[in-house]
């Protein structure tokens, strides 16, 4: 019986501490900047989970894909078929597909120009910049230009940036940074990407 009583007291303390933190938290009066990065899988998948959450609240959402090009993914099919999200796939594919740095820079620049328009328009609650960190890693875009674009966003708009190797300056500017860590991946065991799980 004392174990149950001790557990109840402990949980009441945890609850009180949590309620105190919540009561002290403030609304920033602006959208947030969120980053999913790291070598682990699920960076874009988690961002699309937030897209669904935003849509559940009736928010307006836009997505700009920087690298994936014509590659068909389940999330893209889902959102395009239902006309729920403003969707722009601007990349020409993975960087090793084009093998043309100037074309990759031009594609990334066009994608970020579109993203800047969406972020500053005041029309969107959430804008996802999918795989933009890859464009930054290969220096197709400058980190300073991306941060300036984020600073110029509408107060209404939160922005989610995905992709490996988010630069430190971008991490420093963001409100939330999640580093995905890979422990195990089926591809390392020779298993090909699975439709509906991997894309």
Secondary structure, DSSP 8 states (H G I E B T S, - for coil): -HHHHHHHHHHHHHHHHHHHHHHH----SS--EEEEEESSS-HHHHHHHHHHHHHHTT--EEEEESS-TT---HHHHHHHHHT-SEEEE---S-HHHH--HHHHHHHHHHHHHHHHHHHHSS--SEEEEETHHHHHHTTSS-HHHHHHHHHTS-TT-EEEEESS---HHHHHH-SEEEEE--S--GGGGT----TTTT-
